[in-house]
């Protein structure tokens, strides 16, 4: 089992960073959405880690195999 965690860092300039570890795909968005809402993260810039894209790429490959691609 992975050690999933979320780190929230408050910076001196009043901004913050929310970073999710060991989540894959859209599970990251689901895990951080309440933090984003509570902290008022309107206009949020999201930086996707390789783990986010890995699941989507795998899913596309599986779909292509099923469809004969």
N, C-alpha and C positions, 0 to 999 in steps of 0.2 A: 504494500500500500504506500502511496506517495504521501509526502508531508506537505499538504496544501496549506498555504497561509496567505494572508493579505497584510501588507505593511502600508500604513498611512503615515506620511512624513509631512509635518508642518514646517515650512521654511520661514526664515526671518522676515521676508518681504510679504508675508501673508498668503502666499500661494501654498499649494499642497500637492503631493504626489501620492497616488494610490497604485501600488504595485502588487500584482497577484503572482504567486509562485506555484508551479506544478499543477496548473489548470490547463486544459486543452480545449481548443475551439471556443465556441460560444459560452462554455461553462464559465470562462473568465468574466464575460459581461454579466452573466447572472450573479456571480459571486460578488462583484463590485458595485452593482447597481444601487443597492441601499446606501452604501457609503457615498456614492456620487450624489444621490438625492439629498441626503442629510447635510452634506457639505456644500450644497448649492453649486454643483459642477456644471453650470450652464456654459456653453461654448467650450466645453472640454475638448482637449486635444488628446486623442488616444494613440499610443504607440504600440503597435502589435508586435509581439515577440514571435519567434519561430514556432513555438508550441501552438500558438493560435492558428497559424496557417497549416501546420502539419496535418491536423485532422481534416481540414477542408480538402487538402490535396489528396489524402488517402480516400476520402469519400468520393471524390471525382474519379479516381482511378477505379474504384469498385463499381461505380455507375457505368463507366465505359466498358468494363469487362462484361457486365450484365447485358448491356446493350450491343455487345459485339464490337466495341470500339477499340 
